[in-house]
Amino acid sequence: MAAGNWTRVDEFILMSFSSLPKGMQLLLFLAFLAIYLVTLLGNSLIIVVTLADPMLHSPMYFFLRNLSFLEIGFNLVIVPKMLSTLLTPDTTISFLGCATQMYFFFFFGVAECFLLATMAYDRYVAICSPLHYPVIMNHRTRAKLAVASWFPGFPVATVQTTWLFSFPFCATNKVNHFFCDSPPVLRLVCADTARFEVYAIVGTILVVMLPCLLIVCSYARIAAAILQIPSAKGKHKAFSTCSSHLLVVSLFYISSSLTYFRPKSNNSPESKKLLSLSYTVVTPMLNPIIYSLRNNEVKNALGRTFHKALILRNHMP
């Protein structure tokens, strides 16, 4: 119902990359489709291989499998709708669809922050307490850590999404983004959002900085332990076990920090779209590639899995 300049919004229009020529949008569609398929394939292979190969049943690969599940979910929430906005003139998304997309975006984003911190703790235990590692990171402990990583996403996503979508919206319903992120949707609100913005800023800082602090502390202890190893070969071997995770953490935090912690004066909608692509589209594709190319155990397991699959295929009637 309308009240002054307020109106009932039943759907939103995602502006996406509508300012670009149609030819450029088609090229982007093909590029993002390729990245999307590589992301799904790469993360699915990580899940299958870490489940099928007994050599990869350690805690490290248990958490890597959780990360791959998370990346697939993250991509399914964002990319299909973005691809449709590039290919079809209808770029609308329903009110419920927008809220659902935002909810799962927050959920997977928060879960990834805490899961990366859990993976850093796993590396800390493996390097600093190698003899006690199997006892400390037993099946029960790793399951609890996984649940503790996924759980914070529920309250954060529930509070932020329901609060934002309880506000009245202005006559315009154009979201200047390729998905329903909080800042562009918040600009359409016709009410005082000061308390919500304070909550969003404080919540984002806590959700991002607390896991980041845990990661920094873990790697500080890891660095100290590696420096005490007398041989260069031992140092290289210890560092190689956590280099892939460190690279994934760097990609995620650098891209998300540049998106959400830049001054507003330097944060145009178009630049934010480009930065958002880095952690919503590109990083989920790079994660399985990084863990595959930089990890001999994963590469060897992939070879064994494909070899077994070929043998089974050859023996089929």
Buried (B, 14 or more C-beta within 10 A) or exposed (E): EEEEEBBEBEEBBBBBBBEBEEEEBEEBBEEBBEBBEBBBEBBBBBBBBBBBBEEBBBBBBBBBBBBBBBBBBBBBBBBEBBBBBBBEEEBEBEBEBBBBBBBBBBBBBBBBBBBBBBBBBBBBBBBBEEEEBEEBBEEEBBEEBBEEBBEBBBEBBEBBBEBBBEBBBBEEBBBBBBBBBBBBBBBBBBEEBEEBEEBBEEBBEEBBBBBBEBBBBBBEBBBEBBEEBEEEEEBEEBBEBBBBBBBBBEBBBBBBBBBBEBEEEEBEBEEBBEBBBBBBBBBBBBBBEBBBEBBEBBBBBBEBBEEEEEEEEEEEE
